[in-house]
Amino acid sequence: MSTPWDDWDHVLKVDPDKPLCEGETFEDVCQTGTDAIEIGGTLDITAEKMTRVVDAAAAYDVPLYQEPSNPAVVVDSPALEGYLIPTVFNAGDPMWITGAHKEWVRIDDLDWDRTHTEAYIVLNPAASVAEVTDADCALDADDVAAYATVAERMFGQEIVYLEYSGTYGDPAVVGAAHEALDDATLFYGGGIHDYDSAAGMAAHSDVIVVGDLLHDQGVDAVRETVAAAKDASPTSSA
């Protein structure tokens, strides 16, 4: 069965708690060429902040997905293509493996057709997500490849997400995870700041996720990373 992310090369993650660069709008954001926009963050996220971003981006022809940090911030909007729910496979706190998910399924009229999970492997110990989830980030390439295999083969995950969050990852680790997967899509996020860094990780993953760059440097910088992801794609016509 095909999934939307089978055809993606680039995802732009928008943090509802962070402003856009001065003078930029969500129209600009939606015209960067990214394949999809994922709306989510770790700290100080509320349903109101999520709704503001969803409503601002809804008028433009880019698939919108919400990545809620907890069930309380879930937005019920027809503008959303779906929900991408993180499950942190190397979390020390089981809240982020199944605990929050137990609360998620109590949402009234949960739309299962639009609900998908992401098998997160968090790899930057200094990141907020690592601290919140008590993630064991002391993993080598073999460990990460094994987690990726567990996610795909034992838990049936369609997305495996290597999250370096704020720092550029180890290409050997990312490559090992990619080689371990047969059908699951490998997302990579962390430290992508220009064409070269985007191209470097696009060569070792299926989809690169760019987030902080939007809020720190703006849409022109994001467009450079989109170009790199498309150039690196085996299906690119370039």
C-alpha positions as CSV (number, residue, x, y, z in Angstrom):
1,M,0.0,0.0,0.0
2,S,1.4,3.4,-1.0
3,T,1.6,6.3,1.5
4,P,1.8,10.0,0.9
5,W,5.4,10.1,2.2
6,D,6.6,7.6,-0.3
7,D,6.8,10.5,-2.7
8,W,8.2,13.1,-0.3
9,D,11.8,14.4,-0.3
10,H,11.4,17.3,2.1
11,V,9.2,18.2,5.0
12,L,9.0,21.6,6.7
13,K,8.3,21.5,10.4
14,V,6.7,24.7,11.8
15,D,6.9,25.2,15.5
16,P,3.7,27.0,16.6
17,D,5.6,28.6,19.6
18,K,8.2,30.3,17.3
19,P,7.6,33.4,15.1
20,L,8.4,33.6,11.4
21,C,11.2,35.8,10.3
22,E,10.3,39.5,10.1
23,G,8.2,40.4,7.1
24,E,7.4,36.7,6.1
25,T,4.0,35.2,6.0
26,F,2.5,31.7,5.8
27,E,1.9,32.3,2.2
28,D,5.7,32.6,1.8
29,V,6.1,29.4,3.9
30,C,3.7,27.5,1.7
31,Q,5.5,28.5,-1.5
32,T,8.9,27.1,-0.5
33,G,8.4,24.0,-2.5
34,T,8.3,21.6,0.4
35,D,6.3,18.4,0.0
36,A,4.5,18.8,3.3
37,I,4.2,20.9,6.4
38,E,4.3,19.3,9.8
39,I,3.1,21.5,12.6
40,G,4.6,20.6,16.0
41,G,7.0,21.4,18.8
42,T,8.1,20.1,22.2
43,L,7.8,23.0,24.6
44,D,5.0,25.5,25.3
45,I,2.7,24.1,22.7
46,T,-1.1,24.8,23.0
47,A,-4.1,24.0,20.9
48,E,-4.6,27.7,20.3
49,K,-1.1,28.0,18.9
50,M,-1.6,25.0,16.7
51,T,-4.9,26.3,15.4
52,R,-3.3,29.6,14.5
53,V,-0.8,27.9,12.2
54,V,-3.3,25.5,10.7
55,D,-5.7,28.3,9.9
56,A,-2.9,30.5,8.4
57,A,-1.6,27.7,6.1
58,A,-5.0,26.2,5.2
59,A,-5.6,28.4,2.2
60,Y,-2.5,27.1,0.3
61,D,-1.9,23.9,-1.7
62,V,0.5,22.1,0.6
63,P,-0.4,19.0,2.6
64,L,-0.7,19.9,6.4
65,Y,0.0,17.4,9.1
66,Q,-0.1,17.9,12.9
67,E,2.5,16.3,15.1
68,P,1.0,16.8,18.6
69,S,3.3,16.7,21.6
70,N,0.4,15.5,23.7
71,P,-3.3,14.8,23.3
72,A,-4.3,18.1,24.8
73,V,-3.0,20.1,21.8
74,V,-4.8,18.1,19.1
75,V,-6.6,20.2,16.5
76,D,-9.7,18.9,14.8
77,S,-9.5,20.6,11.4
78,P,-10.6,19.5,7.9
79,A,-7.5,21.4,6.6
80,L,-5.3,18.7,8.1
81,E,-4.3,15.8,5.9
82,G,-3.6,13.8,9.1
83,Y,-1.8,13.4,12.4
84,L,1.7,12.0,12.8
85,I,2.1,10.7,16.3
86,P,5.6,10.3,17.7
87,T,6.5,7.1,19.5
88,V,10.0,7.5,21.0
89,F,11.6,4.1,20.7
90,N,14.6,4.9,22.8
91,A,12.7,6.9,25.5
92,G,13.5,6.1,29.1
93,D,10.1,7.3,30.2
94,P,7.3,4.9,29.0
95,M,5.0,7.9,28.8
96,W,6.4,8.6,25.4
97,I,6.3,5.0,24.2
98,T,2.7,4.1,25.1
99,G,1.5,6.4,27.9
100,A,0.5,9.5,25.9
101,H,-0.9,7.2,23.2
102,K,-3.2,5.6,25.8
103,E,-4.7,9.1,26.4
104,W,-4.7,9.8,22.6
105,V,-7.1,7.0,21.9
106,R,-9.6,8.4,24.4
107,I,-10.3,11.4,22.1
108,D,-13.9,11.4,21.1
109,D,-14.5,10.4,17.4
110,L,-10.8,9.7,16.8
111,D,-10.1,9.7,13.1
112,W,-8.1,6.5,12.6
113,D,-7.9,6.9,8.9
114,R,-5.9,10.1,9.3
115,T,-3.8,8.9,12.3
116,H,-0.3,7.6,11.7
117,T,2.7,7.0,13.9
118,E,6.3,7.9,13.6
119,A,9.0,5.7,15.2
120,Y,11.3,8.3,16.7
121,I,14.9,7.6,17.6
122,V,16.2,10.6,19.4
123,L,20.0,11.1,19.1
124,N,20.9,14.6,20.5
125,P,21.1,14.4,24.3
126,A,21.0,18.2,24.6
127,A,17.7,18.6,22.8
128,S,14.5,19.3,24.6
129,V,12.9,16.2,23.2
130,A,15.7,14.1,24.7
131,E,15.3,15.7,28.1
132,V,11.5,15.4,28.1
133,T,11.5,11.8,27.1
134,D,14.6,10.7,29.0
135,A,15.9,9.3,25.8
136,D,19.0,7.1,25.7
137,C,21.1,8.8,23.1
138,A,24.3,6.9,23.6
139,L,23.7,4.8,20.6
140,D,26.1,3.7,17.8
141,A,25.2,2.9,14.2
142,D,24.4,-0.8,15.0
143,D,22.1,0.2,17.8
144,V,20.2,2.7,15.6
145,A,20.0,0.2,12.8
146,A,18.6,-2.4,15.3
147,Y,16.0,0.1,16.6
148,A,15.0,0.9,13.0
149,T,14.5,-2.9,12.3
150,V,12.5,-3.3,15.5
151,A,10.3,-0.4,14.5
152,E,9.6,-1.7,11.0
153,R,9.6,-5.5,11.5
154,M,8.1,-5.9,15.0
155,F,5.9,-2.8,15.3
156,G,4.9,-2.3,11.7
157,Q,6.0,1.4,11.6
158,E,5.8,3.1,8.2
159,I,8.0,6.0,9.2
160,V,11.3,5.8,11.1
161,Y,12.4,9.3,12.2
162,L,16.0,10.0,13.3
163,E,15.8,13.1,15.4
164,Y,19.1,15.0,16.0
165,S,17.1,18.2,16.8
166,G,19.3,21.2,16.5
167,T,22.6,19.5,15.6
168,Y,23.8,17.8,12.4
169,G,23.9,14.0,12.7
170,D,26.3,11.3,11.8
171,P,25.9,10.3,8.2
172,A,27.2,6.8,9.0
173,V,24.5,6.3,11.6
174,V,21.8,7.7,9.3
175,G,23.0,5.4,6.5
176,A,23.0,2.4,8.7
177,A,19.4,3.0,9.6
178,H,18.5,3.5,6.0
179,E,20.1,0.2,5.0
180,A,18.3,-1.6,7.8
181,L,14.9,-0.7,6.4
182,D,13.1,-2.4,3.5
183,D,9.8,-0.6,3.1
184,A,9.6,2.0,5.9
185,T,10.4,5.6,5.0
186,L,13.4,7.1,6.8
187,F,12.9,10.7,8.0
188,Y,16.0,12.7,9.1
189,G,15.8,15.9,11.1
190,G,18.5,18.1,12.7
191,G,21.0,20.8,11.9
192,I,20.2,21.3,8.2
193,H,21.1,24.9,7.5
194,D,22.0,25.2,3.8
195,Y,22.1,23.4,0.4
196,D,25.2,21.3,1.2
197,S,24.0,20.1,4.6
198,A,20.6,19.2,3.1
199,A,22.2,17.3,0.2
200,G,24.4,15.5,2.6
201,M,21.6,14.0,4.6
202,A,19.2,13.6,1.7
203,A,21.8,11.2,0.3
204,H,21.4,8.9,3.4
205,S,17.7,9.2,4.1
206,D,14.4,9.3,2.2
207,V,13.0,12.5,3.6
208,I,14.8,15.4,5.3
209,V,12.9,17.5,7.8
210,V,13.8,21.2,8.2
211,G,12.5,23.2,11.1
212,D,14.6,25.7,13.0
213,L,16.0,27.1,9.7
214,L,12.6,28.5,8.9
215,H,12.3,30.5,12.1
216,D,16.0,31.5,12.2
217,Q,16.9,32.3,8.6
218,G,13.6,32.4,6.7
219,V,12.0,31.0,3.6
220,D,14.8,31.7,1.1
221,A,17.1,29.4,3.2
222,V,14.4,26.8,3.3
223,R,14.1,26.9,-0.5
224,E,17.8,26.0,-0.8
225,T,17.2,22.9,1.3
226,V,14.2,21.9,-0.9
227,A,16.3,22.2,-4.0
228,A,19.0,20.0,-2.4
229,A,16.5,17.4,-1.4
230,K,15.0,17.3,-4.9
231,D,18.4,17.2,-6.6
232,A,19.4,14.2,-4.4
233,S,16.2,12.3,-5.1
234,P,16.6,9.3,-7.4
235,T,13.3,10.3,-9.0
236,S,14.4,13.9,-9.7
237,S,14.2,15.1,-13.3
238,A,17.1,17.4,-12.6
